[in-house]
């Protein structure tokens, strides 16, 4: 048994941009309760700033799609063993794994084998595909903290101790800087409508999504300003190489860009929730390799791809997937939501309803990260 004078030690593993942000929020919430908790594991800049010793950088795990994961397996396998070896050395009291199921359920299994309680924060979307894999959570996870309201019942019905804590982005504040101030900082024309472009947070998906997004921007022309936030998992030079000489403004973070924009072109994922929290109408897009799409379509069990549509139970934003993801289709939908009118108003109202659903239990004193921290400390 560990000396009671030693601090609590937590392994925390977040494998991509959104999970890394949630991990940083959770670390900060736990530190408010117990400043001497030690954190180590998988993360990036935000988690390091929050106080986590990152044994593995989340950038090194940021791949997408079946064929893409296969090509990266040797590297990922090596990083996985590096993390497990560090866990054997540091002997954590608890493990928290966040999203990234391909990597993190294996982390959960190894921690479970060592008798270490495991919290899964932001659970895999097994309700959407491969529902049989819920057995992995039931076997290896002590507590599941879910961020979408329908997930608690889905997992509880299948024997998982799950709790809905609210979405970490549900109380995302509006930016402090005004649109005029933001325009001056980033050399934008405040008189033009702005459109935020978010092609994804991983290199492969950006390569798949950004060229068509840039084609639509070029066809829309110089009457708009186009903002491209740099995801924490991407390098500026990589985005610059894809953008080339096109008049696209690279900006440091997404939320302010979305809040001040008239509309967005957003790749499927957490960015769609960020747009909803800012009340910014958008078109959802996504493309993967033909093989990944073929395999995925056979197992997907939900009627929508966009998370805001799934939460609402209806189509609030248009979904342009694979062959439907063309510059012409994007422009058609954007021209319907850019001007004031019934189409834009209907989407704004729908996004507001999604935000209300994501706030979580009726406890105004606590945000989702605080509720998650309470559950972690209870273990």
C-alpha positions as CSV (number, residue, x, y, z in Angstrom):
1,X,0.0,0.0,0.0
2,X,1.3,3.5,-0.9
3,X,2.5,5.8,1.8
4,X,-0.4,8.2,2.7
5,X,2.0,11.1,2.3
6,X,2.4,10.4,-1.4
7,X,0.0,12.3,-3.8
8,X,-2.7,10.6,-5.8
9,X,-1.4,9.7,-9.2
10,X,-3.6,9.5,-12.3
11,X,-2.8,8.2,-15.8
12,X,-4.8,10.2,-18.3
13,X,-4.9,9.3,-22.0
14,X,-6.4,11.6,-24.7
15,X,-5.6,10.8,-28.3
16,X,-6.7,13.7,-30.4
17,X,-7.5,17.5,-30.4
18,X,-11.0,17.3,-28.8
19,X,-10.1,14.7,-26.2
20,X,-6.9,16.7,-25.3
21,X,-9.1,19.8,-24.6
22,X,-11.5,17.8,-22.4
23,X,-8.5,16.3,-20.6
24,X,-7.1,19.7,-19.8
25,X,-10.5,20.8,-18.5
26,X,-10.7,17.7,-16.3
27,X,-7.2,18.1,-14.9
28,X,-7.9,21.7,-14.0
29,X,-11.2,20.7,-12.3
30,X,-9.4,18.0,-10.3
31,X,-6.6,20.3,-9.3
32,X,-9.1,22.8,-7.9
33,X,-10.2,20.0,-5.6
34,X,-6.8,18.5,-4.9
35,X,-3.7,20.5,-6.0
36,X,-1.2,17.7,-5.4
37,X,-2.7,15.1,-7.8
38,X,-0.1,14.1,-10.3
39,X,-1.0,13.4,-13.9
40,X,0.9,11.6,-16.7
41,X,-0.1,10.0,-19.9
42,X,-1.1,10.9,-23.5
43,X,-1.9,14.5,-24.4
44,X,-0.7,17.7,-26.0
45,X,-0.1,21.3,-25.4
46,X,-3.3,22.0,-23.5
47,X,-2.8,19.1,-21.1
48,X,0.8,19.9,-20.5
49,X,-0.2,23.5,-19.7
50,X,-2.8,22.1,-17.2
51,X,-0.1,20.1,-15.5
52,X,0.1,16.7,-17.2
53,X,3.5,15.0,-17.9
54,X,2.8,13.7,-21.4
55,X,4.7,10.5,-22.0
56,X,3.1,10.3,-25.5
57,X,2.2,13.3,-27.6
58,X,-1.4,13.1,-28.9
59,X,-0.2,14.3,-32.3
60,X,1.5,11.0,-32.8
61,X,-1.8,9.1,-32.5
62,X,-3.9,11.4,-34.8
63,X,-4.9,9.1,-37.7
64,X,-8.3,8.4,-39.1
65,X,-9.9,5.6,-41.1
66,X,-9.3,1.8,-41.2
67,X,-6.7,1.8,-43.9
68,X,-4.9,4.7,-42.3
69,X,-4.7,3.1,-38.9
70,X,-3.3,-0.1,-40.4
71,X,-0.4,1.8,-42.0
72,X,0.4,3.5,-38.6
73,X,0.1,0.3,-36.5
74,X,3.8,-0.3,-35.7
75,X,4.3,3.3,-34.5
76,X,1.0,3.3,-32.4
77,X,1.9,-0.1,-31.0
78,X,5.3,1.2,-29.8
79,X,3.7,4.3,-28.2
80,X,1.1,2.1,-26.5
81,X,3.8,-0.1,-24.9
82,X,5.8,3.0,-23.9
83,X,2.7,4.2,-22.0
84,X,2.1,0.9,-20.3
85,X,5.7,0.6,-19.3
86,X,5.5,4.1,-17.7
87,X,2.3,3.0,-15.9
88,X,4.1,0.0,-14.5
89,X,6.9,2.3,-13.3
90,X,4.6,5.1,-11.7
91,X,1.8,2.8,-10.5
92,X,-1.2,5.1,-10.9
93,X,-4.1,5.0,-8.5
94,X,-6.6,5.6,-11.3
95,X,-6.7,5.7,-15.1
96,X,-8.8,8.1,-17.1
97,X,-9.1,7.4,-20.8
98,X,-10.8,9.9,-23.2
99,X,-12.4,9.1,-26.5
100,X,-10.0,7.5,-29.1
101,X,-11.3,3.9,-28.6
102,X,-8.9,2.2,-31.0
103,X,-6.1,3.1,-28.6
104,X,-7.8,3.7,-25.3
105,X,-9.8,0.5,-24.9
106,X,-6.4,-1.3,-25.0
107,X,-5.1,1.1,-22.3
108,X,-8.2,0.4,-20.3
109,X,-7.7,-3.4,-20.6
110,X,-4.0,-3.2,-19.4
111,X,-4.9,-1.0,-16.4
112,X,-7.8,-3.3,-15.5
113,X,-5.4,-6.3,-15.6
114,X,-3.3,-4.4,-13.1
115,X,-6.2,-3.8,-10.7
116,X,-6.3,0.0,-11.5
117,X,-9.8,1.5,-11.7
118,X,-10.6,2.9,-15.1
119,X,-12.9,5.9,-16.0
120,X,-13.8,6.3,-19.6
121,X,-14.6,10.0,-20.2
122,X,-16.3,10.7,-23.6
123,X,-17.2,7.1,-24.4
124,X,-16.8,5.5,-27.8
125,X,-19.8,5.9,-30.0
126,X,-20.7,2.2,-30.0
127,X,-24.4,3.2,-30.3
128,X,-23.6,4.3,-33.8
129,X,-21.6,1.2,-35.0
130,X,-20.2,-2.1,-33.7
131,X,-22.6,-2.2,-30.7
132,X,-21.2,-5.5,-29.7
133,X,-18.1,-3.8,-28.5
134,X,-20.0,-2.4,-25.5
135,X,-18.8,-5.6,-23.8
136,X,-15.3,-4.1,-23.7
137,X,-16.5,-1.2,-21.6
138,X,-18.5,-3.6,-19.4
139,X,-15.4,-5.7,-18.8
140,X,-12.6,-3.2,-18.4
141,X,-14.2,0.1,-17.3
142,X,-15.2,1.0,-13.8
143,X,-17.2,4.1,-14.6
144,X,-18.3,5.6,-18.0
145,X,-18.8,9.3,-18.1
146,X,-20.9,10.2,-21.2
147,X,-21.4,13.6,-22.8
148,X,-24.5,13.1,-24.9
149,X,-27.9,12.8,-23.2
150,X,-29.1,9.6,-24.9
151,X,-25.9,7.7,-24.1
152,X,-26.5,7.1,-20.4
153,X,-29.5,4.8,-21.1
154,X,-27.8,3.1,-24.0
155,X,-24.9,2.0,-21.9
156,X,-26.8,1.3,-18.7
157,X,-29.2,-1.0,-20.6
158,X,-26.1,-2.9,-21.6
159,X,-24.6,-3.3,-18.1
160,X,-22.2,-0.4,-18.1
161,X,-22.1,1.9,-15.1
162,X,-22.6,5.1,-17.0
163,X,-23.4,8.7,-16.0
164,X,-24.3,11.7,-18.2
165,X,-22.2,14.6,-17.0
166,X,-23.0,17.1,-19.9
167,X,-20.9,18.0,-22.8
168,X,-17.6,19.8,-22.0
169,X,-18.4,22.5,-24.6
170,X,-22.0,23.2,-23.4
171,X,-21.0,26.2,-21.4
172,X,-18.4,27.5,-23.9
173,X,-18.3,31.3,-23.4
174,X,-18.5,33.7,-26.2
175,X,-15.1,35.3,-27.1
176,X,-14.2,38.5,-25.1
177,X,-12.8,40.3,-28.2
178,X,-15.4,42.1,-30.3
179,X,-15.6,41.4,-34.0
180,X,-14.0,44.7,-34.8
181,X,-11.1,43.9,-32.4
182,X,-10.7,40.4,-33.9
183,X,-10.7,41.8,-37.4
184,X,-7.9,44.2,-36.5
185,X,-5.8,41.5,-34.9
186,X,-6.1,39.1,-37.9
187,X,-6.2,41.7,-40.7
188,X,-9.7,40.8,-41.7
189,X,-12.2,43.0,-43.5
190,X,-15.0,43.5,-41.0
191,X,-17.4,44.7,-43.8
192,X,-17.4,41.3,-45.5
193,X,-19.2,38.1,-44.2
194,X,-16.8,35.6,-42.7
195,X,-16.9,31.9,-43.3
196,X,-14.9,29.5,-41.0
197,X,-13.4,26.5,-42.6
198,X,-12.7,23.5,-40.3
199,X,-11.5,20.4,-42.3
200,X,-10.6,18.3,-39.3
201,X,-7.9,17.9,-36.7
202,X,-5.9,15.0,-38.2
203,X,-3.5,15.2,-41.1
204,X,-5.2,12.5,-43.2
205,X,-8.7,13.9,-42.8
206,X,-7.5,17.4,-43.6
207,X,-5.9,16.1,-46.8
208,X,-9.2,14.4,-47.7
209,X,-11.5,17.4,-46.8
210,X,-9.6,20.6,-47.3
211,X,-9.0,20.7,-51.1
212,X,-12.8,20.6,-51.9
213,X,-13.4,23.2,-49.2
214,X,-10.8,25.4,-50.7
215,X,-12.4,24.9,-54.1
216,X,-15.7,26.1,-52.8
217,X,-14.0,29.2,-51.2
218,X,-12.4,30.0,-54.5
219,X,-15.7,29.8,-56.3
220,X,-17.5,31.9,-53.7
221,X,-14.9,34.6,-54.5
222,X,-13.5,37.7,-52.8
223,X,-16.8,38.9,-51.3
224,X,-16.1,36.8,-48.2
225,X,-13.3,36.4,-45.7
226,X,-12.3,32.8,-45.1
227,X,-10.9,31.8,-41.7
228,X,-9.0,28.5,-41.1
229,X,-8.4,27.8,-37.4
230,X,-5.2,25.8,-36.7
231,X,-6.1,22.7,-34.7
232,X,-3.7,21.9,-31.9
233,X,-2.7,18.6,-33.5
234,X,-1.7,20.3,-36.8
235,X,1.3,22.3,-37.8
236,X,0.8,25.7,-39.4
237,X,3.3,24.9,-42.2
238,X,1.3,21.9,-43.2
239,X,-1.9,24.0,-43.6
240,X,0.1,26.7,-45.4
241,X,1.3,24.1,-47.9
242,X,-2.3,23.1,-48.7
243,X,-3.7,26.6,-48.8
244,X,-0.9,27.9,-51.1
245,X,-1.6,31.4,-52.5
246,X,-5.3,31.3,-51.8
247,X,-6.5,34.2,-49.6
248,X,-7.3,32.2,-46.5
249,X,-6.6,33.6,-43.0
250,X,-5.0,31.0,-40.7
251,X,-6.1,31.9,-37.1
252,X,-4.9,30.4,-33.8
253,X,-8.2,28.9,-32.4
254,X,-11.6,27.9,-33.6
255,X,-14.1,29.3,-31.1
256,X,-13.6,33.0,-31.8
257,X,-13.5,32.4,-35.5
258,X,-16.8,30.6,-35.3
259,X,-18.4,33.1,-33.0
260,X,-17.6,36.0,-35.3
261,X,-18.4,34.2,-38.6
262,X,-21.6,34.3,-40.6
263,X,-21.4,30.6,-41.4
264,X,-19.0,27.6,-41.4
265,X,-17.9,24.6,-43.5
266,X,-17.2,22.0,-40.8
267,X,-15.9,18.5,-40.9
268,X,-17.9,15.9,-38.9
269,X,-16.6,15.8,-35.3
270,X,-16.3,17.9,-32.3
271,X,-16.1,21.1,-34.4
272,X,-19.7,20.7,-35.2
273,X,-20.6,20.9,-31.5
274,X,-18.4,24.0,-31.2
275,X,-20.3,25.7,-34.0
276,X,-23.6,24.8,-32.3
277,X,-22.4,26.3,-29.0
278,X,-21.5,29.5,-30.8
279,X,-24.9,29.5,-32.7
280,X,-23.1,29.6,-36.1
281,X,-25.0,28.0,-39.0
282,X,-22.9,25.6,-41.0
283,X,-22.7,22.8,-43.6
284,X,-21.2,19.5,-42.3
285,X,-18.8,17.7,-44.7
286,X,-16.7,14.6,-44.6
287,X,-14.7,12.3,-46.8
288,X,-12.7,9.1,-46.1
289,X,-11.0,6.6,-48.4
290,X,-13.4,4.5,-50.5
291,X,-12.4,1.4,-48.5
292,X,-13.0,3.0,-45.2
293,X,-16.4,4.3,-46.4
294,X,-17.4,0.9,-47.7
295,X,-16.6,-0.9,-44.5
296,X,-18.1,1.8,-42.3
297,X,-21.4,2.1,-44.2
298,X,-22.0,-1.6,-43.5
299,X,-21.9,-1.1,-39.8
300,X,-23.3,2.4,-39.1
301,X,-26.6,2.2,-37.2
302,X,-27.7,5.8,-37.0
303,X,-29.8,8.0,-39.3
304,X,-27.4,11.0,-39.3
305,X,-23.7,11.7,-39.3
306,X,-23.7,15.2,-37.8
307,X,-23.8,15.1,-34.0
308,X,-26.1,18.0,-33.8
309,X,-28.6,16.1,-36.0
310,X,-28.3,13.0,-33.9
311,X,-29.0,15.0,-30.7
312,X,-32.0,16.8,-32.2
313,X,-33.4,13.6,-33.8
314,X,-33.8,15.5,-37.1
315,X,-31.7,17.2,-39.8
316,X,-30.8,20.7,-38.5
317,X,-27.6,21.1,-40.7
318,X,-27.0,19.6,-44.2
319,X,-24.7,16.6,-44.4
320,X,-22.4,16.3,-47.4
321,X,-20.7,12.9,-47.2
322,X,-18.3,11.3,-49.6
323,X,-19.7,11.7,-53.2
324,X,-22.2,14.4,-52.1
325,X,-19.3,16.5,-50.7
326,X,-18.7,18.8,-53.7
327,X,-17.9,22.5,-54.0
328,X,-21.2,23.0,-55.9
329,X,-23.3,21.4,-53.1
330,X,-21.5,23.4,-50.4
331,X,-22.1,26.7,-52.2
332,X,-25.7,25.9,-52.7
333,X,-26.3,25.2,-49.0
334,X,-24.2,28.2,-47.9
335,X,-26.1,30.6,-50.1
336,X,-29.3,29.4,-48.3
337,X,-28.0,30.1,-44.8
338,X,-25.8,33.1,-45.3
339,X,-28.6,35.7,-45.7
340,X,-31.3,36.4,-43.1
341,X,-34.4,34.5,-43.8
342,X,-36.4,31.4,-42.7
343,X,-33.8,28.9,-43.6
344,X,-31.1,30.5,-41.5
345,X,-33.5,31.2,-38.7
346,X,-34.7,27.6,-38.5
347,X,-31.0,26.4,-38.3
348,X,-30.2,28.9,-35.6
349,X,-33.2,27.8,-33.5
350,X,-32.2,24.2,-34.0
351,X,-28.6,24.8,-32.9
352,X,-30.0,26.5,-29.8
353,X,-32.1,23.5,-28.9
354,X,-29.0,21.2,-29.2
355,X,-27.1,23.5,-26.9
356,X,-29.8,23.2,-24.3
357,X,-29.8,19.4,-24.5
358,X,-26.1,19.2,-24.0
359,X,-26.0,21.3,-20.8
360,X,-26.5,18.2,-18.7
361,X,-28.1,17.7,-15.2
362,X,-29.9,20.8,-13.8
363,X,-27.0,22.0,-11.6
364,X,-26.0,25.5,-12.5
365,X,-23.2,25.4,-9.9
366,X,-21.2,22.8,-11.8
367,X,-20.1,22.5,-15.4
368,X,-19.5,19.1,-17.1
369,X,-15.8,19.0,-16.2
370,X,-16.7,19.6,-12.5
371,X,-19.2,16.8,-12.6
372,X,-16.7,14.5,-14.3
373,X,-14.1,15.5,-11.6
374,X,-16.5,14.6,-8.8
375,X,-17.0,11.1,-10.3
376,X,-13.3,10.6,-10.7
377,X,-12.6,11.6,-7.1
378,X,-15.4,9.3,-5.9
379,X,-13.2,6.4,-7.2
